[in-house]
Each structure stands twice: as C-alpha cells, then as structure tokens.
Amino acid sequence: MNKHRALYNTTVVALYNFMLAMVGFILCRIVFILENRHFFTDLSLNRLFVMFKGGFYFDLSALLYTNALYFLLMLIPFHYKEGWLYQKITKGIFVTINLAVIVVNLADAVYFQYTNRRTTATIFKEFAHENNSGSVVGKELITHWYFVFLIVAMGYALYKFYRKPHKSGKIYLPSYYLTHTVTLFVFVFLCICGMRGGFGRSVRPITISNASQYVNSPIETAIVLNTPFALYRTFGKTIFSVPEYWTDRKAMQRLYSPVHVPADTVRQLPLNVVVIILESFGKEYFGYFNKDVDGGMYKGYTPFLDSLMTKGLTYQYSFSNGRKSIDGISSVFSGIPMFVEPFISTSASLNAISSFAGELKKQGYYTSFFHGARNGSMGFEAYTRASGFTDYYGRSEYNNDKDFDGYWGIWDEEFLQYFAQTLSTFKQPFASGIFTLSSHHPFQVPARYKGKFPQGKNPIHKCIGYSDYALRRFFEVASRESWFDNTLFVITADHTNQSVLEEYQTGSGLFAVPILFYHANSGLKGFVDNSIAQQIDIMPTVLGYLGYDKPYISFGCDLFNTPPEDTFAVNYFNGFYQYFKGNYLLQFDGKKTTAVYRFKTDILLKENILEEIDVSVRQKMEDELKAIIQQYMERMVNNELTVSSNSKCN
C-alpha cells in the first residue's frame, strides 16, 4: 500500500493544490465583476458562463506559469522530496506565490475603474519615477478595507486546505524513479500545452487578444482575462507588429495618410498657443454637454468651463484616443493615438517625434511645458523634451512644497497661477502646454475649500469643481495680460474617469472628452454637431489655424479645413480598435469587424447593426481603419514619426 502511494501521491497532491489556486482565481473574477458591476450592465447567466469558460484557459495558463517552480519541486524524481522539511518549504512557496498573484488580481479590480482594462507590464515604466505609491495604495486600502479581509481569508484558505503528500514507508527505488521521471515529462508536456492554450502545432500561444472571442463588447474582455496573465504576456514583448492589410501602398496612402503638407498659399498668423490638458475631465461632468439629463436639471460640476464653452468653439462629438494620462499627452501634443500600449512606455519612445511645440519651434517660437508633479513623473519630462518643448516647469521649478497636495504634486490653483505669471515673462510668440493634476485619485481638495464644491455622487466630483475654479482664476489673471488677446487656447482632458450616467459607460462614452478652441475677440465660436473631433486633431488644427507652412506628421486632421463627413475618431479599447465616422462606430478586433453601432442615436450601444448596415459602407470604414493601423505600426517600427527626406512612408 505504501509503495503504491509513494508512486502516485505527490502528483495527485500537486494537482489538488493547483485546483485550490484555480478556485482562488475564479473567486477573484467574481469579485472583479461585483466591484465593477456598473461597467457591466448587459450581462446574463448564459454570457457569464461563456466568459467564465473562456477565462478558464487564461487562468490555467497564468497559474501554470506561476506554479512552474512548485510543480518542478513536487514532481522531480527524487524520493527526498517526501521529507518533512522539503514539503514545508514547498508549501511555503506555493502559498506565497499564489497569494501574490491573487493580490495582483484583486488590486486590479480596484485600478480597473480608472483604466477600464487589465493592467499590463507597461505599468512598471509608467510609474517608474513615482515616489507616492505607498500613500496612494494606503489610501485605497482604507477605502477598500474589505479587500484586506478578503486577501487574509484567501491566504488562510490556501494555507489551511493545502495538502502534503503522505510520507511513504519502504519504497522500491528503481520503480519510483522510473515512474516519477515519466510522470514529470508527461506533466511538462501538459503544462506547455496549458500555457499555450491548447494542443497541436496549429495552436498559437494564447494572447490577450484571444479574450475577444468570448465577449460582445471590448470592456468585457477584462472579465475573461486575469491580471497575472496580462502581465506575463506583455513582459519584454514586441508591442507593435506591422499587419499586411494593404499590399498596394499607394492605394493605402490615397485613402489615408498621416503626412500633412500645407498649401503654398497659407497665410501665417503668429499667435501664441496655450494647450491645457485637464486631468480626468470627462464630458459627463459638464452641464454644457448634458442639458437633457435629469429632465434638464443637471448642472454638472464645471460652471466656469460651461460659460467658456459659449465663447469658444467646441464639439458635440469629441473623443480621447486613450484611457490613461500617458496616452493623452502624446495624443494631444503629437497627434499620436494609443494603439495596443502607450508608445511612451515602449521602446518606440526612443523614436524621433515632434509635437505642435516642436513644429512651432522651427518658426522661432519659445516652447515650454508645465506639470506640477515631481519632475520625471509619468515620463512627461522625457517625452516633452524629445518632442520639442524647450523648457520643463515642474514641482522642482515651482520650488514651494507648502502647496504640495501630499500625493501627486502642487495644487491646481497655485500651479495655474504660477503658469499665468510665468507665461507673462516669455518672449512672444510662445507655445506652452500644461497638464493639471488635482482631479486625480485620491480625490482631495485643499482644506480651506472643504464643503465649497458640490460633493456629487462620486469622490471625483468635488475635485472637478475645484479644478474648474482653479482654471477660472487662471483666466482672471491671464485675461489682464498683454499676450492674452493674441493667444489661441485649447482645452481638453486626458481621459474620462468615474462615471454615474450610463451613457458614459459605453465604448463611446468612456472616451468622451471636451475639445475647446478659444481665441478672444475672434470668430472662433460655435457648437459643432456635424463633425467628429478627437485629441489627435488638436496638433494639425492648431498648426493649420496659425498657417504653419512645413510638412509634418499627425494621425489626426485639421478640423477647421476638413469637411465634416471626412472627420473621424479612432481609439483602442481592450483588444478592439474603435473607429467613429459619420453616424457609425465600428469595432474591429484586428482581423474582422465585430460590431457596428449608430452611436449618435443608440447612445447605450445596444443594437449591433453589423448584419444590417450597407456592406459598402462597412467595408469602406474597415479599409480606412486598416490603413490607419498599418501606417501607425509601420511608423512605430521603422522610426518614421517625423517627416524626413529619407523616409519610405512619406
């Protein structure tokens, strides 16, 4: 009896313990759904079954990677492994590594509300220069205290229900070693198949994009995936690969090209330019864009910006090109959208790049960028210097930590005042950008303003009110300066954030940000409802308005000189490309179109008209999107994000 047990019991026990970890991942998926239930409003038991079934393959792959060392220690063909000390160490390794990946999964259940996607390996580069991680995590632990108890409970369960092999009596060593060697090799084969996601030569290793086959909308891929898998699959991976949608390059470039060549007859207008990126200012927070909400009673949280909208030019349909701050800055300044991963966090960040500031610098403009966080935060300083901003003004240059918010940087009110005062010292014409930060988690306002701004229904609402007030004070000061009337202001947001209204929790609503052009005492006014605007349009629109006369690259269009029917927006959402044009939103998984919606009238994106839409309309949209994707990938891979005489793609 003991001999038989010695041959097989370590294998059975290892499989039993592995199933414990699998159960832990299933529980993490349930918690993930419950914590973010307001993002998943169209679930049914049948669809959940399909998603959990798909999730099994991703969980299996992730946990096989996680437990590779554990399986090796348990199945190695040496009888010494059955010793008490050896098994105690093995148990410690199993509990520690599996609890660690469970913690990662649960942490992402909280972080998901800010990014709406599973976290990938680029997060380590995005936050490499931050020194406030401890305080931010501590704040979240207080807010989500129940996760602490859940982690303790799951760790205890792993420890309590873990099984060790029964110690054998006398064993027949030749048989023992032979059987365990064969078992090890069979198990290695099965593990490799599980890691890859299936058997056979035709099976390609399972990747993040495979999650799309189990869902109906991009945001649901987060249910199918798990965060350890997303991290493992993106560590050290080549992010950008060139598809072969188009073999006829000339035809592709006739349909779409990011190369902008101004006409010889452009009239130059040497205005100053100030581009303001507001942290997390989604359209949902504006009364101006939501006049029909709550029976017309919705006020929003941006009284100043609502008033400024009436004095400038803005758009009913305007979108961000990403879901993170690091996506927004390159989209707004350089006209480069986020596809797959933020390019600033990849090796493509070493490519030669430009920006509206870099181009205007060629015309003699002084260029600068302001951000109140610690210098180096989010990689902004490196990016802005590389893209043509001459000087960087951060927390170090501000040089007064009495105004530090305790988490991210200098409060918006004080830093915007510093911005206004510093602009007045610059020689004209100048081009400057600023990125605010106070409307950021953990959503604090200065103590002196406690109770001043509407609390709203989400923690961010009072911060939106505060930053709107800070912007009002900036304009009060700036409007008295001599340079103000000679300045084009552009105001947008980096991305959206916490949401209450259902229409802002869809594939379109999650990217809905304002884009405002303001030039005092000019004809630049109106509310445009027949064009589609996006962040990557800002650079070409600004350069076009100023009469810039040199060729440059931007993936957007000049909104003031492009027919409304030719405007578009594009973004990447959990493995799907989204393409807005005319009345339609097309979702494309990289191989085929999976959905088409009338996004202007079907604001909740409930009716997929893929089978109803005219085939020629769908095909034209898909061809245009493929042209955008292919040229984007080519330029990333070939370092062709600026115009040069030897560029193959120009």
Secondary structure, DSSP 8 states (H G I E B T S, - for coil): -HHHHHHHHHHHHHHHHHHHHHHHHHHHHHHHHHHTGGG--S--HHHHHHHHHHHHHHHHHHHHHHTHHHHHHHHSS-GGGGSHHHHHHHHHHHHHHHHHHHHHHHHHHHHHHHHSS---TTHHHHTTT-S-HHHHHHHHHHHTHHHHHHHHHHHHHHHHH-------SS--HHHHHHHHHHHHHHHHHHHHHHHHTSSSTT-----GGGGGGG-SSGGGHHHH--HHHHHHHHTT--------S-S-HHHHHHH---EE---TT------EEEEEEETT--GGGBSTT-TTGGGGT--BS-HHHHHHHTTSEEEEEEE-S-SSHHHHHHHHHH-----SS-GGGSGGGGS----HHHHHHTTT-EEEEEE-B-TTGGGHHHHHHHTT--EEE-HHHH--GGGB-SSSBB-HHHHHHHHHHHHTTS-SSEEEEEE--SSSTT----GGGTTTS---SSTHHHHHHHHHHHHHHHHHHHTTSTTGGGEEEEEEES------SGGGSSTTGGGB--EEEE-TTSS--EEEEEEEEEGGGHHHHHHHHTT--S-EE-SS--GGGS-GGG-EEEEEETTEEEEEETTEEEEE-SSSEEEEE-TTT-TT-----TTTS-HHHHHHHHHHHHHHHHHHHHHHHHT-SS--TT-S--
